[in-house]
């Protein structure tokens, strides 16, 4: 039997749990909105570029402010993405534990939080670094939110190809934060991240194909066969490796960088061709092990940009 009551003491269990949340739990929920693991990856590409721009150790305060407000910028974009994708996140197993999906944060709260972070990051970069870095940061937020999240993600299998441009912007922001201008060297590294993003994301989507299908997100592995996806992953991986080698003549690095870039590229290509070999052997689903390449691609990008930083100290 169901009992209806207006007694305020008999609040729903969910409301009671919300009321009992501690300040620490609320703070952790808002921090989770910013997707800290993604921010870590973005910062990995930002700091080494500042070493390259400075041809050694960058100035302490420009680097510190660029990293700090760059973190807020990425957090803003991610929080606003969580706001837009809250319906998707409730459906997908991989994202069901995000704060909005678990109703730990209200949609209005997430929206306001994302906008405030974006305003603080843009104003902070303008006042402490320079306006070029600020405009690039604001452009990255708007592109990720308006172009990728609102337009591309739910409409085309090429969503991550062009939507990934937002994830390339920290490279330009890091360079602009030190020099106040742009040059061909950061454009090359922008290209590395641009070509790296699709195979990195598609192999993750191969693992969670059912999730994306249930959420009606047309990631390439949802709308194309494994053979087509692997072919695209190979093509983009080759483009990533070749683009990474362009930095040697353009930035006039020491021989250390191309040696490391070639070795890392060879290892990355080995993994992607191993993926094709498993596919040709008839492996499917979990047995195809696309996450092997996904995890390696994280290592590849981190070590490549570490080589950029170390090489800058040697030149």
N, C-alpha and C positions, 0 to 999 in steps of 0.2 A: 504494500500500500504506500502511495506517495502522499506526503504531507506538505501542503503549501503553507508558508508562513511569512509574515512580514517582520518577524522578530529579528532585530539586528544582531542579536547574539548568536543566531543560527546562520552564520555566513557560510558560503560554499567553501569546501576544503581548499580549493585553489587560492581563494582570496585569503584564507587563513595562512596558507603557506607563504603567500606574498607578504602579508603583514609581519610575519616572523623573520623575514630575511634581514640579515645583519648588514651593516654598512660595507663590510668587506665583501660580502656576496654581491651586493649591488655594484661595487667598484669592479669586481672581477667580471661581472656580466657586461659592463660597458667596455672594459678592456677587450673582452672577447669579440665584441662587435668590430673592432679594428683589425681582426685577423692577424695577430702578432707574428705567426709563422710566415705569412706572406710578406709582412713588413721586413722581416729579417732578410729575406731573399732580395728585396729591393735595396736594402742598405748595403748588401754585399756588392752590388754593382755601383753604388754611389761613391763610397769612400775610396776605392782604388782609382777611380777616375780623377778624384781630386789630387791624388799623388801624381798621376800622369800630367795633369794640368800644371802642377807646381814644379814638375821635374824633380821631385824629391818630397820632403815633408811639407804638406800644406800648412798655411797659417793656422794656429790653434783655434782662434775664434771664428774665422770664416768657416772652417771645417765643422766646428761644434754647432754653430747656428744652422748651417745647412743640413746637418744630420738630424738635429732636433726638430726643426720645422718641417724637414722632409718626412720625418716619422709622423708628425701630425697630419701632413698632407695625405700620406698613404692611408692613415687611419680614417681620415674623413671620407676618402673614396670608398674604402671597404665598408664603413658603417652605412653609408648611403646605399651601397650595393646590397647590404643585408636588408635594408628597409624595402628596397624594390623587389628583392628576391624572396621575401618572407614566405610567400605562398609555395614557391619551389622548394625552399629549405625544409618545409614541413613534410614534403612528399619524399625527398631523397634521404636514404639511410645515412649517407655520408655527412649530411648537414643537419640532421634532425636535432642535434645537441647544441646548435647555435642559439644564442640568447632569445631572438625573436621567435624561433620555432618552438622553444620551450616556454615562451611567455614570461621570461625573466625580465624583459624590457618591453615597454609599450612601443608600438610603431611611432607614435608621436615623439616619444622620448628619443628613439633612435634617430629620427629625422633631425630633430633639434641638435642632438649631439654631433651628428655628421656635419651639419651646416656650421656649427660653432668651431669645430676643429678646422674646417676648411678656411673660415675667415681668419682664425688665429695663425694658421700656417702661412697664408698669403701675406697678411700684414707683417708677420714676424720676419719672413724672408725679405720683404721690401725694406724694412727698417734696419735689419741687422746685416743683411748680405747685399743684395742689389735687386733692382726691379726686374731684370731679365730672369733671374732665378724664380722670382715671385710669379711672373706671368707664365713661365713654363710649368710651374707647380699647379697653378690654377687651371691651366689648360689640360693638364693630366687628369685632374679631378673631374672636370666637365666632360672630357672625352670618355672616361671610364663610366661615368654615371649616365650621361645623356646618349652617347653614341653606342657604347657596348651594352650596358645594362638595359636601357630602355628600347633600343632599336635593333641591334644586331643579334643579341643572345638568343632571342626566342623566334628569330625569323630566318636565319641562314646558317648553313653548316660551315660557312667561312667566318663565323662570329669571332672566333679566337684569333684568326689570322690578322684581321684589322683591329679588333678590340684590344689585341695585345700591344698595340702602339702605346697605350697608357703605361704599361709596365716597362717600356723602353725609356720613358721620359726621365727617370732618375739619373741616367747616364748624362743627359744634357744638363740637368739641374746641377749635378755635381761639378761639371766642368764650368758652367756659368757662375757657380758660387765662388770659384777661385779666380777666374779670369775676367768675368763680366762680359764675356762674348762667347761665340761658338766657333768651332773649327772642324776640319775634316776628321781628326782623330776621334772625337766623341761621336761623330756621325757613323764611323765604322763600328764602334762598339754598340751604338744604337741598333745598327743592322744585325750584329751578332745576337742581341737579345730578341730582336724581331723575328729572325729565322729560328731561333731556339725555342720560342714560345709554343708554336703549333705542335711539334712532335712531343714536347714535354706534356702538354695538355691532352693531346689525343691519346697518348698511351695511358694516362690516368682515366680518360673517358672510356677506353676499351675495358678497363677493369670494372667501371661503374656504369656500363652501358644501360643496364636495366633501370638504374636510378634516373638517368637523363631521359630515357624513353618514358618512364612513368610521369616525369615532370613536363613532358612535351618540349624538351629543349633539344633542338636538332643538331647536336654535336656530330661531327663527321662519323664517328663509329656507330652512331644510331641510325644514320641514313645510308651508310655505305658498307660494303663488305670488308672483312678483315684484310683481304688482299689489297683493296684500294687504299685503305688506311695505312697499311705498312708501306706501300709504295710512296705515299705522300710523306710519311715519316722519314723514309730514306732520303727523299729529295731535299727536304728541309734540313736534315742533318748535314748533308753534303754542303748545302748553302751556308750553314752555320760555321762549319769548319773552314771553308774557303774564305768566308768573310773575316773570320778571326785572324787569318794569316795576312790579310791586307794591312793590319795595324803595323806590322813590321816596317814596310817602306814608308808608310804615310806618317807614322809617329817617330820614325827613326829610332826604334828601340835597339837595345843590345841584342846579341844573338840568343840570350837566355829566353826571351819571350817567344820567338818563333819555335825554338826547340820544345818548350813546354806546350805551346799551342798545338804543334804537330803531334806530340805524344798523346795529349789529351784527346785530340781529334781522332787519332787512330783508335784509341780505346772506345770512344763513343761510336765510331763506325763499326767496330767489332761487335758491340752490343746490339746495334740496330740490324746488322746482318745476321746475328744470332737469332734475333726475333723473326726475321724472314725465314731462316732455316727451320725454326720450330713450326712456323706456319706451313711451309712446304712439306713438312713431315706429318701434317695432318693434325697438329695440335690446335685446340680451340679453347676458348674460355680461360679458366684458371691455368690450365696446362700451357697456354701460350705465354704466360708470364710477362705481360706487358709492363708490369710494375718494376721489373728489373731495369728496363731502360729508363723509366720515369725516375727512379732513385738515382741511377747513374747520371742522368742529365742534371740533377741538382748538384752533384759532386763536380761534374764537369764545369758548370758555370762558376761555382765558388772558386775552384782551383785556377781557372783561367783568369779571373779578375784578381786573384791573389798574385798571379804571375805579373799582371799589369803593375800592381803596386810595388812588388819587389824589384822588377826591372827598372822602374822609375827612380829607385834609390841608387841603382848602379850606373845609370847613364851620366 
